[in-house]
Amino acid sequence: MTQTTVTKEQALAIVELIREQMEAAYARLLTMPAPAPHLHAYAGPTALRRSAARIRAGSFRPSWMTGTPEEAAREYEAAAEYSETLNDVRRLAKTHKIVQEGLREELFSQVKETFLGLKKFINDPILDPITAENILTLRRDVRRDLGRR
């Protein structure tokens, strides 16, 4: 598998797209009614949908069911939809965090390379004293914040 390169602008656009999708999924989740407490024991949306199908077929009747089988099946279906949306929000939030951390690490490495390049110019006789002092100040700040590397 070949590694494709992504420009910084493309990566930022990807982060923005993931964030928009995450916010949209979260807004959908907030508008959905939370499932009943007795449905939280199910592993996920697939198990809830299977139970809804079994209730409709008449092969399963939960002990708490007081209404019609169709009402109970709709309750299971709604809980499955809620579970899927919750999983989407979690997946997108995790992806967003991973991509942001990758961008941050890449930006940090670029800044560090630039700084290391600047350090070479401290002893340059053409360099004005104000710029040299600024580079030394940056060097001290980096040592203070990150330690010697």
N, C-alpha and C positions, 0 to 999 in steps of 0.2 A: 504494500500500500504506500503510495507516495504522499509526502507531506506537502500540502498546499500552503502558500504564503498568503497572509491576509494583511492588508494595509491597516494602519491605525484608524483611518476613517471608516473602513469597512467594519473593523472590530467595534468601533463606537456605534455604528449603525445597527450591528447585531445586538449589542447590549440594549440599545433603545427599543428595538423590536421585541426582545425578550421581556423587557420591563413592561411594555404596553400590553403584551399578551398576559403577563402575570397580573397586572392591575385589572384587566378585563375579566379574567377568571375569578379574581377575588371579589369583584363587584357582583358577578353572577352568584358566587357563593353566599354573599351577604343577603341577597334577595331570596334565596331558597330557604324554605322552612327546615329547621334542624330535624333529623329523624328522631323517632321516639326512642327513649332509653333502652327498651328491650331489643332494639335492632342493632345496638352497638356491639353485640357479641359476635356478629358475623365478620368473617375475614376480609371481605371486600365486596365490590359491586357484582362480581360474577356469582358469588354464593347467594347474594340477595336476589339476583335475577333468577337463579335456579329455584330458589324457594318460592318466588312469585309464580313461576311456571308450575311448580308442584301444587301450590294452593289452587291455582286455576283448574288444574287437572283433577283435583280432589284427592290426591294421594298424601297430602300433608295438611294438618290443621293445627295451628299454634294454640297453646293452652290459653293465651290471653285474648284470642279472637272472639269478639262479641258481635261483629257486624257480618256482612256478606263476604264470601270469599273474594269477590272482585274488589271490594274496598281494601281488604288486607293485602291483596296482590298489588294494588296501586300504591299502598303505603311502602311495600318492599321495593317497588320500582323507584319511588321518589327517594328512598334511602340510598339506593344504588346510584342514582344520578348525583346525589349529594356527595357520596363517597368518591365518585369519579372526579367531580369538580375539585374536591379537597385534594385528591392526589395530584391533579393538574397544577394546582396552586403550589403545592410543595415541590413538585418536580421543577417548575419554572423558577421558583425562588432559589432552589439549589443551583440550577444552571446559571442563573443571573449572578449568584455569588461567585461561582467558579470562574466565569468569564471576567468579572470585575477584578478578581484576584490576579488572574493572568495578565490583564492589562496593567494593573498596578506594578506587578513584578517587572514587566517589560519596560515600563516607563522608568522605574527605579534604576534598572540596569543601564538604560540610555543616559540618565542623569549622572550616574556614577562614572560611566565612561567619559562623558564630557568633563566632569570634574577632574578625573585623573589626567585628562589631556591638559586641563588648565594648570595643574600642578607643575607640569614640565616648563611652563612659561615663567615661573616665579623668578628664576635666576636670569632671565633674558634681559640684557642691558637696554633694550629698546622699550621695554614695558614701563609705563609710568608708575610712580609710587602708589597712587591711589588704587589702581587696579590690582597691584601686587598685594596691598594691604587687604583688599576685599577678598582676594583668593585665599590669603592666610586666615582670614576670619571664617570663611567657608570651611576651610580645612579643620580649624579648631571646633566649629559647630558640628561637623560630621563626626569627628572623634568623640565629642561629648555625647552625641545622640546615638551613635552606632558602635562606638568603640573602635579600636584599631583592627583593621582588616588587612 
